[in-house]
Amino acid sequence: MVSSNRADYGLLEPLMKQLISEKEINFGLIVTGSHLLKKFGFTFNDIDPKIQRKALAKIKVLESTSKTTMIKNTGYLIEKFSSIFKRLKPDLVIILGDRYEIFSAATSCHLLQIPLTHIHGGEVTSGALDDGFRHSITKFSDLHFTSSVAHRKRVIQLGEQPRKVFNVGPMVLDNFLNLKFLSKTALRKKLKISRAKKDFIVCFHPETIGNKNNLETLNNLIIKIKEYKDYNFIFTASNNDPGGEKLNSAIKKNVKIYDNFYFYDSLGSQLYYSLLHCCDGLIGNSSSGIIESPLFQKFSLNIGSRQEGREKTRYTIDCGISEAQIQRGLKNLFSKPNKVIKSKIKYESPSKLILNKLKEKLFGKLEKNKSFHDLKT
């Protein structure tokens, strides 16, 4: 399995633990991306010790978030993954998502004809480079596990055989089902957050398609939220994407100015989901506001077009990037009631569904040869 950052690890951790517990399966992990970068919290340290011990290789990339560096890293990663895969000779590689690091691993598997399993394919994020990476990974992959029926249909639309595409639901469900949430009091003490009228998580990442001025959009947001001095705004670090460093620097600068602003490089699964469980909403342009917030019955303000194309629920409030548009969006968000979840909804575990299907396919000799599935017109 390959993990490149805190986001994919948080979703894959339950599956990793299940794979480790299977005697018939020899599990190994390859770590790369922001997991190994100090500027992005060196999140390898946040990986569960049992899983850390299964790390077979670490591939450190250049730390800059420029597009030139991304191109250099992609070429370097393809070479390194290929070398590692040749040495390890895996029967199957498992990846999740749509980042260039994951694309590099998928490219190596394709060139070496190593069976590949992709999780969370078929999704759309029109405001980011992710779409091209994600759909390319789909074409390189042999088994697919999607987060919704619509996403399964889209993977099949890309020419994948329906018998190899399975809808298991969003991977975050496993965290939602099994995690022990910290109380609000325990969270405040752990994160050193002062009491406030309301608490909001802020997750803001670069839009990587077009010539969007991400810093200007972030500044527009900060101009508006700084007016709410009786609310706490808890920022998490931006992704290791082009422009991410500048956004993090701007956030840290404002955290020093405003007492109700907080910044964390990485919270880890328990702290982040506990915070989402008891906060009053989420602000930014992260997929967390689209996929995870609704599971906790929390409203989110989705700024700009980064998540354009994703399936959304009534818990998502879309707004533009200008000060006026953000102000209207914030007023809408702040007027929403904060519902406390009294009982958890029953879901099937995506990790268990994936594990059962993997065991069936692995021990049934997974075929690498692919044929294009044409849709009837």
Secondary structure, 3 states (H helix, E strand, C coil): CEECCHHHHHHHHHHHHHHHHCCCCCCCEEEEHHHHCHHHCCHHHHCCHHHHCCEEEEECCCCCCCHHHHHHHHHHHHHHHHHHHHHHCCCCEEEECCCHHHHHHHHHHHHHCCCEEEECCCCCCCCCCHHHHHHHHHHHCCEEEECCHHHHHHHHHCCCCHHHEEECCCCHHHHHHHCCCCCHHHHHHHHCCCCCCEEEEEECCCCCCCCCCHHHHHHHHHHHHCCCCCEEEEEECCCCCCCHHHHHHHHHHHHHHCCCEEEECCCHHHHHHHHHHHCCCEEECCCHHHHHHHHHCCCEEEECCCCCCCCCCCCEEEECCCHHHHHHHHHHHHCCCCCCCCCCCCCCCHHHHHHHHHHHHHCCCCCCCCCCCCCCC
